[in-house]
Amino acid sequence: MSVRELLERDRELTLLDEALHAAQAGTGSVVLVHGEAGIGKTSIVRGFVRRLPDRVRLLAGACDDLVTPRTLGPLRDAVRGSGPLAAALVAGDRDAVLATLLADLDGGRPTVLVLEDVQWADDATLDVLRYLGRRVADLPVVLVVTYRDDEVGPSLQRVLGGLGGGSVRRVAPDRLSRTAVARLAGGTAATSAPLFRLTHGNPFFVSEMVAAGSGGAVPSTVVDVVLARVQRLGPTERAALEQLSVVPSGAELPLARILLDNVEVLAEPDLQRLLQLGARIVPPGA
């Protein structure tokens, strides 16, 4: 069985299918697929688009984690070749891009427009999202937007806050259950318990650990993801996390208060899912 098998995602795929059926009837919507890195947002979207009917057009693009984001990068990915929209993108005229995109999507043929990883979007792409979001209900369109909800900046938050009403659907995939982890690992809930405890059901972590085999070492791909999260912390939060990391089985809250003086500094590491706050403060995998 492939470790990339899509498990426990029927609810998310059903919601996307419902949005598509409504768009084919002329009522469009925005579907916001959000969650932590590795939770399976892209896998869900790929599972959805793989079964699109031939009569439905697919336009798909993604934002990149660049120091200087590409202007309208995902639209440039989605629209290749010639045509009015491609010409407007080349010209760099924002108003022409918005007007041409709206006319193109209102052309009658149902369309699925996918914008992935908009937490890295440039301002022009966010303007497109805001512009279409206010008009999508009258278009035969499903606008699928994915983002990491722990990396939402002020500009994206403002756009998301302006999206509302019945034309917006939100999908927040859950982590995999113990049963699903066992199925991916090819074992039982009992034999896969250490894997579940280490990954907390994050599909990416599970698949990478399974692919790495039973050697016990954490794959470099997983290490890179965790270190990237650590680098997003400020110096104070990073120092606090380093102090707690020497207690591998987790620290009781009174001990954490002694070590750190102020445990409120752990709020951001908790948001980045680098530890679990509770009566015990537990690092991942403990």
ABEGO torsion letter per residue (X at the ends): XBAABBBGAAAAAAAAAAAAAAAAAGBBBBBBBBEBBGAGAAAAAAAAAAABBAABBBBBBBBBBBABBBBGAAAAAABBEBEAAAAAAAAGBAAAAAAAAAAAAAAGBBBBBBBBGAAABBAAAAAAAAAAAAAAAABBBBBBBBBBAAABBAAAAAAAAABBEAABBBBBBBBBBAAAAAAAAGBBAAAAAAAAAAAGGBAAAAAAAAAAEAAGBBBAAAAAAAAAAAAABBAAAAAAAAAAAABAAEBBAAAAAAAAGBAAAAAAAAAAGABBBEABBBBBGX
